Amino acid sequence: MARIKVTKVKSTIDRPQTQKLTMEALGLRKINQSREFEATPQTLGQVNKVKHLVKVEYL
């Protein structure tokens, strides 16, 4: 299965609580922190919800 690298590029200050919780679930706490994930439908849905706060690279 494909892998993606997700990097937090914007702050979650003044964002809805659901977006903050999604970023926490992805394990992204600090700006410029990156994580790699399998590109499952669940993960892609989470990334889509916060796409304006993250940068996505397909590996």
C-alpha positions as a Markdown table, in Angstrom:
| # | Residue | x | y | z |
|---|---|---|---|---|
| 1 | Met | 0.0 | 0.0 | 0.0 |
| 2 | Ala | 1.1 | 3.6 | -0.7 |
| 3 | Arg | 2.7 | 5.7 | 2.1 |
| 4 | Ile | 2.2 | 9.4 | 2.7 |
| 5 | Lys | 4.3 | 11.9 | 4.7 |
| 6 | Val | 2.3 | 14.5 | 6.6 |
| 7 | Thr | 3.9 | 17.7 | 7.9 |
| 8 | Lys | 2.2 | 20.3 | 10.1 |
| 9 | Val | 2.8 | 23.7 | 8.6 |
| 10 | Lys | 0.2 | 25.9 | 10.4 |
| 11 | Ser | -0.9 | 26.4 | 14.0 |
| 12 | Thr | -4.2 | 25.0 | 15.4 |
| 13 | Ile | -4.8 | 28.2 | 17.4 |
| 14 | Asp | -8.3 | 29.6 | 16.7 |
| 15 | Arg | -9.3 | 26.4 | 14.9 |
| 16 | Pro | -12.4 | 24.3 | 15.7 |
| 17 | Gln | -12.0 | 21.6 | 18.4 |
| 18 | Thr | -12.5 | 18.8 | 15.9 |
| 19 | Gln | -9.5 | 20.0 | 13.8 |
| 20 | Lys | -7.4 | 20.2 | 16.9 |
| 21 | Leu | -8.4 | 16.7 | 17.9 |
| 22 | Thr | -7.7 | 15.4 | 14.4 |
| 23 | Met | -4.2 | 16.9 | 14.5 |
| 24 | Glu | -3.6 | 15.3 | 17.9 |
| 25 | Ala | -4.8 | 11.9 | 16.5 |
| 26 | Leu | -2.3 | 12.2 | 13.6 |
| 27 | Gly | 0.4 | 12.8 | 16.2 |
| 28 | Leu | 1.3 | 16.3 | 15.0 |
| 29 | Arg | 1.9 | 18.6 | 17.9 |
| 30 | Lys | 4.6 | 21.0 | 16.7 |
| 31 | Ile | 5.0 | 23.0 | 13.5 |
| 32 | Asn | 7.3 | 21.3 | 11.0 |
| 33 | Gln | 6.8 | 17.9 | 12.7 |
| 34 | Ser | 6.3 | 15.1 | 10.2 |
| 35 | Arg | 4.8 | 11.6 | 10.4 |
| 36 | Glu | 4.6 | 8.8 | 7.8 |
| 37 | Phe | 1.4 | 6.8 | 7.4 |
| 38 | Glu | -0.1 | 4.1 | 5.2 |
| 39 | Ala | -2.5 | 5.7 | 2.8 |
| 40 | Thr | -5.7 | 4.1 | 4.2 |
| 41 | Pro | -9.1 | 5.6 | 3.7 |
| 42 | Gln | -9.3 | 6.5 | 7.4 |
| 43 | Thr | -5.9 | 8.3 | 7.3 |
| 44 | Leu | -6.7 | 10.1 | 4.1 |
| 45 | Gly | -10.0 | 11.3 | 5.6 |
| 46 | Gln | -8.2 | 12.7 | 8.6 |
| 47 | Val | -5.7 | 14.5 | 6.4 |
| 48 | Asn | -8.5 | 15.9 | 4.2 |
| 49 | Lys | -10.1 | 17.4 | 7.2 |
| 50 | Val | -7.0 | 19.4 | 8.1 |
| 51 | Lys | -5.5 | 19.8 | 4.6 |
| 52 | His | -5.2 | 23.6 | 5.1 |
| 53 | Leu | -2.9 | 23.0 | 8.1 |
| 54 | Val | -0.6 | 20.3 | 6.7 |
| 55 | Lys | 1.6 | 19.5 | 3.7 |
| 56 | Val | 1.2 | 16.0 | 2.2 |
| 57 | Glu | 3.9 | 14.1 | 0.2 |
| 58 | Tyr | 3.3 | 10.8 | -1.4 |
| 59 | Leu | 6.2 | 8.4 | -1.0 |
